[in-house]
Amino acid sequence: MEALITTSAINDMTRKQSHRMGRISTAVLAMGLGLAAAATAAPQEPAIAAGSYVQAKEGAVVRNFRNEKGKLVTNLEAGTLLLVHAESSNYYEVSSPAGFPVWVFGKYLTETGTEGVLKVVGTGVRMRPQPDSGVDSYPLSTKLTRGDLVQFIERADSDLSFEADWIQVYSVPHAHAWVSSMEVEMASDQEVAGREWTDSLRGLVDVPMKVAPSETVEPDKSAVPE
């Protein structure tokens, strides 16, 4: 004689099945959340490798440090070519074939025989985003060295002597600064970009420095014996 399944037994079986399904759903949800958290926490590989050429997007900004609080060095025109050297905190360390506009203290610069070209006369000379040496004007990591040539842009205060004034110049091409990874894109043809980079390098011809003519001194005849 077949056993009769009571309503109570059916309800009990339904509850047990519901509990099992609930545990399975909870486990699947937990697994999904865990995978999402792991994906979020995992370090992101830089999208563009060092040694690659990139182009600036509209509104791109070059900064002296690798975050949004870094001071503006210059605004870039869309399409400006840059060379990537490193990646950190979603910023690329880059250089420009034309250099960046920076400020250098006048005592470390001197005129050359070419108008608009200055020569560095110090070692380890800092290049800053603003014409002062305060905390807000943190210098670029690259430093100028004796003999480097830079192109003059303007002075901060022409009422001061040149040596006591801040001078804005275009940096040497190998100077490094930072740009957000969201503000650049990979150059479509790296080979063409490399040639363009080379052709765009700022070439400043080294020339002899101006030297004041020495005065002609007549010999002191009184010191010569008769």
C-alpha positions in Angstrom: 0.0 0.0 0.0 1.5 3.3 -1.0 2.4 5.7 1.7 0.3 8.8 1.8 2.3 12.1 1.6 0.7 14.5 4.0 0.4 18.3 3.5 2.8 18.8 6.4 5.5 16.6 4.7 5.1 18.5 1.4 5.5 21.8 3.2 8.6 20.6 5.0 10.2 19.4 1.8 9.4 22.8 0.2 11.0 24.7 3.0 14.2 22.5 2.8 14.4 23.0 -1.0 13.9 26.8 -0.6 16.7 26.9 2.0 19.1 25.0 -0.3 18.3 27.4 -3.2 18.8 30.4 -0.9 22.2 29.1 0.2 23.2 28.5 -3.4 22.1 32.0 -4.4 23.9 33.6 -1.5 27.1 31.7 -2.4 26.9 32.8 -6.1 26.3 36.4 -5.0 29.2 36.3 -2.6 31.5 34.8 -5.3 30.4 37.6 -7.8 31.1 40.3 -5.2 34.5 38.8 -4.4 35.5 38.7 -8.0 34.4 42.3 -8.5 36.4 43.4 -5.5 39.4 41.5 -6.6 39.2 43.1 -10.0 38.9 46.6 -8.5 41.8 46.0 -6.1 44.1 44.5 -8.6 46.8 46.9 -9.9 46.1 48.1 -13.4 48.8 47.6 -16.0 49.7 50.8 -17.8 47.9 51.1 -21.1 50.8 52.7 -22.8 54.3 51.3 -22.3 57.5 53.4 -21.7 59.1 54.4 -25.0 55.8 54.9 -26.8 54.8 58.1 -28.5 51.4 59.7 -27.5 49.4 62.7 -28.7 47.7 65.2 -26.5 43.9 65.3 -26.5 42.0 68.6 -26.4 42.5 70.3 -23.1 45.6 68.3 -22.0 47.7 69.8 -19.2 51.3 69.2 -18.3 52.0 69.3 -14.6 55.1 69.3 -12.4 53.8 66.4 -10.4 51.8 63.2 -11.0 48.4 64.2 -9.6 45.7 66.7 -10.2 47.2 69.0 -7.5 50.4 69.4 -9.5 51.0 72.9 -10.8 50.4 73.7 -14.4 53.5 73.8 -16.5 51.7 74.4 -19.8 48.5 73.7 -21.7 49.0 71.5 -24.7 47.4 71.8 -28.1 45.5 68.8 -29.4 47.8 66.5 -31.3 51.0 67.6 -29.5 53.5 64.8 -29.6 55.0 63.5 -26.4 57.3 60.6 -25.5 56.3 58.4 -22.5 59.0 57.5 -20.0 57.1 56.0 -17.1 53.6 55.6 -15.6 52.5 56.2 -12.1 49.1 56.8 -10.4 47.3 57.1 -13.8 49.8 59.8 -15.0 52.5 59.5 -17.6 56.0 61.0 -17.2 56.6 62.6 -20.6 59.0 64.8 -22.5 58.5 67.1 -25.5 60.9 67.6 -28.5 60.4 71.3 -28.1 60.8 71.3 -24.3 58.4 72.8 -21.8 58.1 76.5 -20.8 59.8 76.7 -17.3 61.3 79.3 -15.0 65.0 79.5 -14.1 66.7 82.0 -11.8 68.7 84.5 -13.9 72.0 84.1 -12.0 72.3 80.6 -13.6 72.0 81.9 -17.2 74.1 84.0 -19.5 73.8 85.4 -23.0 75.4 83.7 -26.0 76.3 85.1 -29.4 72.8 84.1 -30.7 69.8 86.3 -29.9 67.2 84.5 -27.8 69.6 81.7 -26.8 70.9 81.4 -23.3 73.5 79.2 -21.8 73.3 77.5 -18.4 76.3 78.4 -16.2 75.4 76.3 -13.1 75.1 72.6 -12.3 72.0 71.0 -11.1 69.9 74.1 -11.9 66.2 73.6 -11.2 63.4 74.3 -13.6 60.1 75.5 -12.0 56.5 75.9 -13.1 56.2 79.4 -11.5 58.7 82.3 -11.1 59.5 81.6 -7.4 61.1 78.9 -5.3 58.2 78.3 -2.9 56.6 75.0 -2.0 53.9 75.5 -4.7 56.5 75.8 -7.4 58.0 72.3 -7.0 60.7 71.9 -9.7 60.7 69.3 -12.5 62.7 66.2 -11.8 65.1 67.0 -14.6 67.8 69.5 -13.8 69.9 71.7 -16.1 73.6 71.4 -16.2 76.5 73.7 -17.2 76.6 74.3 -20.9 72.9 73.4 -21.7 71.3 75.8 -24.1 67.7 77.1 -23.7 65.5 79.5 -25.6 64.5 82.7 -23.9 60.7 83.5 -23.6 60.3 86.4 -21.1 61.4 87.9 -17.8 59.2 88.0 -14.7 60.3 91.5 -13.7 62.4 93.6 -16.0 62.9 96.2 -13.3 65.3 93.8 -11.6 68.7 93.0 -12.8 68.9 89.9 -15.1 70.8 88.0 -12.4 68.2 88.7 -9.8 65.2 88.0 -12.0 63.3 84.9 -12.9 63.6 84.0 -16.6 61.1 81.9 -18.5 62.7 79.6 -21.1 61.9 76.5 -23.1 63.5 73.6 -21.3 65.9 71.1 -22.9 64.0 68.4 -24.8 64.9 65.7 -22.3 63.1 67.5 -19.4 60.4 65.4 -17.9 56.9 66.4 -16.6 53.5 64.7 -16.1 50.3 64.4 -18.0 47.1 62.5 -17.1 46.7 59.2 -18.9 43.1 60.3 -19.7 44.5 63.3 -21.6 46.6 61.5 -24.2 46.2 58.7 -26.7 48.6 56.4 -28.4 50.0 57.7 -31.7 48.5 55.6 -34.4 51.7 55.0 -36.3 54.7 54.8 -33.9 57.3 54.8 -36.7 55.9 58.0 -38.2 55.7 59.5 -34.7 59.3 58.7 -34.1 60.4 60.5 -37.3 58.3 63.5 -36.4 59.8 63.6 -32.9 63.3 63.6 -34.4 62.4 66.3 -36.9 60.8 68.4 -34.2 63.7 68.4 -31.8 64.6 71.9 -30.8 68.1 72.5 -32.2 69.9 75.4 -30.6 73.3 76.0 -32.2 76.1 76.4 -29.6 78.0 79.7 -30.2 80.8 81.4 -28.4 79.6 83.6 -25.5 79.9 87.3 -25.8 83.0 88.5 -24.1 83.6 92.1 -23.3 86.7 93.4 -25.2 89.6 93.8 -22.9 91.0 97.3 -22.5 94.4 98.0 -24.1 96.8 98.8 -21.3 99.9 100.9 -22.2 103.1 99.6 -20.6 104.4 101.4 -17.6 107.6 102.9 -18.9 108.6 104.2 -15.5 109.1 100.6 -14.4 111.6 99.9 -17.2 115.2 100.8 -16.5 116.8 103.4 -18.7 
